Amino acid sequence: MTLLHRRALFGAAAGAASLWAAPRATLAQTPPPAGPFRLPDLPYAFDANEAAIDARTMEIHWRFHHGGQVNGLNAALRDQPQLAAMPLDQLLMKLNEVPESIRTAVRNNGGGNANHTMFWQIMGGRGGEPTGELAQAIAQDFGDFATFRTRFTAAANGVFGSGWAFVTVTPAGRLGIVTKPGQDTPLMDGQRVLIGNDVWEHAYYLRYQNRRGEYTANWWNVLDWSRIAARYAAAKAGTLGV
């Protein structure tokens, strides 16, 4: 972990300390947005993913890291009403059309917003394995679920520094595994995302410190395969966003 990342992580932790004593019912409420993009409400309580991610990390990650990216994206697009009106996935797919003066800010904050929105959606479950059409797709492209899980986990553990591991999905339902640095997303390459795991240290450091492999192994225990299957169906139907 770099000194900069540690300062950001523990600065965020300090900022969350006063909020941690607040009633749980108030914790997941989002403030009014300062632009067209908003921090999405979590579909579960902060402690819903305790099998892999502690509640304090969930709050800090959602409220401060993701929230900061939403604010950063709105700020970058303040004077770009046409771009600000675009759906986030389309904005990222057309990143090269964004003015160079704000492109990096849109890349980092827009990518982070898309990645985290997806990340929250696919968790809150009890792990296990998918069934139905998604299970068949995994078997077709990886042989079996165990091989798929092993390959994805190895990809996530192999990300150098900060980044993400993703499973991409084509309109035909074919699956692939890719990694991206920083807050980059396959959307920037015109690819749709089925699932992704955040391996920035802020995603796991409070509980696991440098034991990324323990985090990526436990992460499978909180996936919600019904939600992931819905994303798979949406990708095939051409309606999947971020």
Secondary structure as UniProt FT lines:
FT   HELIX           3..20
FT   HELIX           24..27
FT   HELIX           46..49
FT   TURN            50..52
FT   HELIX           55..59
FT   HELIX           60..66
FT   HELIX           67..76
FT   TURN            77..79
FT   HELIX           81..84
FT   HELIX           88..93
FT   HELIX           95..97
FT   HELIX           100..122
FT   HELIX           132..142
FT   HELIX           145..157
FT   STRAND          163..169
FT   TURN            171..172
FT   STRAND          175..181
FT   TURN            182..183
FT   HELIX           186..189
FT   STRAND          192..198
FT   HELIX           201..203
FT   HELIX           205..208
FT   TURN            209..210
FT   HELIX           212..219
FT   HELIX           220..222
FT   HELIX           225..237
//
